[in-house]
Amino acid sequence: MSDEVVKKQIEGVCAEISEKNDWVTFSIEVGSQYPVRLSTKLEALIKQGREAKKDRAIWTFAESKGGENPNKPGTHYINRRLEKVEVGGALDPTQAQSSGGSGGVSRSPDERHSIERQTIVKAAVPIYDQFADEDLFFSFLDRLAEFVAGAPATAATPAAKAASGDPGPTPPASEFPQGDDDIPF
C-alpha cells in the first residue's frame, strides 16, 4: 500500500468500542477471523457509531499506510479512519472491501487452485492403496479436480469404467482423516 488514502466500505456489526486518549475505536465483525478496527476523534461519528452498536451497518473509512511496525520489520501499520456510519445502508460496489469466505483475504485464482488441489489430495490419500498404480491415482485426482472446478460431469458406462480402470466405490467416511488443520482456509 502506498502513501495515498483509499476509501473503503464494509458491512458489519460493532462488537466492541474502546477509547484511548482522544481516539475511539470500533471493532467491526465482518464475518472473517478478525474484526476490522476503525478509529475516529470526531464526536458526530462517535455518536453515530455508538447508536449503531448492535445493528448491521455500512461503515465507510479511509485506509492509509501508517508508521513502521517494529514487531514485523519492513512492514507498516494500516490506519483506518472512520468517515461515516449508515444503519441499513447499501454497499457501494466501488468501495466495498472483500470479505469472502476465506477469512476476508482475497486470493488469486492460482492460490484458490492450489488450495483445492491440497484439499483433494488430502481427501484422496486414504484410498491410495486401492489403485493399481500411481498413474491411475493421479488420473483420478485430475478427474476429481475437474469436478471441484465445475467441469461438466460425463456419465460413464460400465464398459468405460472398466476400460478406464475405475477403482469402484469410495471407502466409508470413517476412513477419512478428521482434521483439516493444514489446509489454509
C-alpha positions in Angstrom: 0.0 0.0 0.0 1.4 3.4 -0.9 1.0 6.7 0.9 -2.3 7.6 -0.7 -5.6 7.3 1.1 -8.1 4.7 -0.2 -11.8 4.9 0.6 -13.4 1.6 1.5 -16.7 0.3 2.9 -17.6 -2.7 5.0 -20.8 -4.1 6.2 -20.9 -5.5 9.7 -21.8 -5.2 13.4 -19.8 -3.4 16.0 -18.5 -5.9 18.5 -16.5 -3.6 20.8 -15.9 0.1 21.4 -12.6 1.1 23.0 -11.3 4.5 24.0 -7.6 5.5 24.2 -6.5 9.2 24.6 -8.8 11.1 22.3 -9.4 8.2 19.9 -12.4 5.9 19.9 -12.0 2.6 18.1 -14.9 0.5 16.8 -14.2 -3.2 16.2 -16.5 -4.3 13.4 -17.3 -8.0 12.9 -17.4 -8.7 9.1 -17.5 -12.5 9.1 -13.8 -13.1 9.0 -11.4 -14.3 11.7 -10.5 -10.8 13.0 -12.7 -7.7 13.3 -11.8 -4.6 11.3 -10.9 -1.8 13.7 -11.9 1.8 12.7 -10.9 4.8 14.7 -12.1 8.4 15.0 -11.9 11.5 17.1 -15.0 13.3 15.7 -17.8 13.5 18.2 -20.5 13.2 15.5 -19.0 9.9 14.2 -18.5 8.6 17.7 -22.2 9.2 18.4 -23.2 7.5 15.1 -21.1 4.5 15.9 -22.5 4.2 19.4 -26.0 4.4 18.1 -25.3 1.6 15.5 -23.6 -0.6 18.1 -25.6 -3.8 17.6 -27.2 -3.1 14.3 -25.9 -4.2 10.9 -24.5 -1.1 9.3 -22.3 0.2 6.4 -19.0 1.6 7.8 -17.2 3.9 5.4 -13.5 4.6 6.2 -10.2 5.9 4.8 -7.3 3.5 4.8 -3.7 4.6 4.6 -0.2 3.4 5.4 0.9 4.2 8.9 4.2 4.1 10.7 6.6 1.2 10.6 5.7 -1.9 12.6 8.6 -2.7 15.0 7.2 -6.2 15.5 7.4 -7.0 11.8 10.4 -5.2 10.3 9.8 -4.0 6.7 6.0 -3.7 7.2 3.8 -0.8 8.2 0.7 -0.4 10.3 -2.5 0.3 8.4 -4.5 3.4 9.6 -8.3 3.1 9.2 -10.1 6.3 10.0 -13.9 6.1 10.3 -15.8 8.6 8.0 -19.4 7.5 8.0 -21.9 5.0 9.6 -25.1 4.1 7.9 -27.5 1.7 9.6 -29.5 -0.2 6.9 -27.5 1.4 4.1 -26.2 -0.4 1.0 -22.6 -1.1 0.0 -21.1 1.0 -2.8 -19.5 -1.7 -5.1 -16.6 0.7 -6.0 -15.6 1.0 -2.3 -16.6 -2.4 -0.9 -13.8 -4.3 0.8 -13.7 -8.0 0.0 -14.9 -10.2 2.9 -15.4 -13.5 1.3 -15.3 -17.0 2.9 -11.5 -17.1 3.0 -11.4 -15.0 6.3 -11.5 -11.7 4.5 -8.4 -12.5 2.4 -8.7 -12.1 -1.3 -7.0 -15.0 -3.1 -5.8 -15.2 -6.6 -7.1 -17.9 -8.9 -3.8 -19.7 -8.6 -3.9 -19.7 -4.8 -7.5 -21.0 -4.9 -6.5 -23.7 -7.3 -3.6 -24.7 -5.1 -5.9 -24.9 -2.0 -8.4 -27.0 -4.0 -5.6 -29.4 -5.0 -4.3 -29.7 -1.4 -7.9 -30.5 -0.2 -8.4 -33.1 -3.0 -5.1 -34.8 -2.2 -5.8 -34.9 1.5 -9.2 -36.4 0.9 -7.9 -39.0 -1.6 -4.8 -40.2 0.3 -6.8 -42.8 2.4 -7.9 -44.6 -0.8 -4.5 -44.5 -2.5 -3.8 -48.2 -1.8 -6.9 -49.2 -3.8 -5.3 -48.0 -7.0 -3.2 -50.4 -9.1 -0.6 -47.8 -9.9 0.3 -44.1 -9.4 -0.8 -43.0 -12.9 -4.3 -44.3 -12.2 -4.4 -42.5 -8.9 -3.2 -39.2 -10.5 -5.8 -39.6 -13.2 -8.4 -40.0 -10.5 -7.1 -36.8 -8.8 -7.4 -34.9 -12.1 -11.0 -36.0 -12.6 -11.8 -35.0 -9.1 -10.2 -31.6 -9.6 -12.3 -31.1 -12.7 -15.4 -32.0 -10.7 -14.5 -29.5 -8.0 -13.7 -26.8 -10.6 -17.2 -27.3 -12.0 -16.4 -29.1 -15.2 -19.4 -30.9 -16.6 -19.6 -34.5 -15.5 -19.9 -37.2 -18.1 -21.9 -40.3 -17.4 -19.6 -43.3 -17.6 -21.0 -46.6 -18.9 -19.8 -49.8 -17.2 -17.6 -50.6 -20.2 -16.0 -47.2 -20.0 -15.4 -47.6 -16.3 -13.7 -51.0 -16.8 -11.6 -49.5 -19.6 -10.5 -46.6 -17.5 -9.6 -48.7 -14.5 -12.2 -47.0 -12.3 -11.4 -48.1 -8.7 -15.0 -48.5 -7.8 -16.9 -47.2 -4.7 -15.4 -44.8 -2.3 -14.5 -46.1 1.2 -16.7 -45.2 4.1 -16.3 -41.7 5.6 -14.9 -43.2 8.8 -11.7 -44.0 6.9 -11.1 -40.3 6.0 -8.9 -38.1 8.2 -10.9 -35.9 10.6 -8.8 -32.8 10.9 -8.1 -30.1 8.2 -5.7 -28.0 10.2 -3.1 -27.9 7.4 -5.4 -26.5 4.7 -5.2 -22.7 4.7 -8.9 -21.7 4.6 
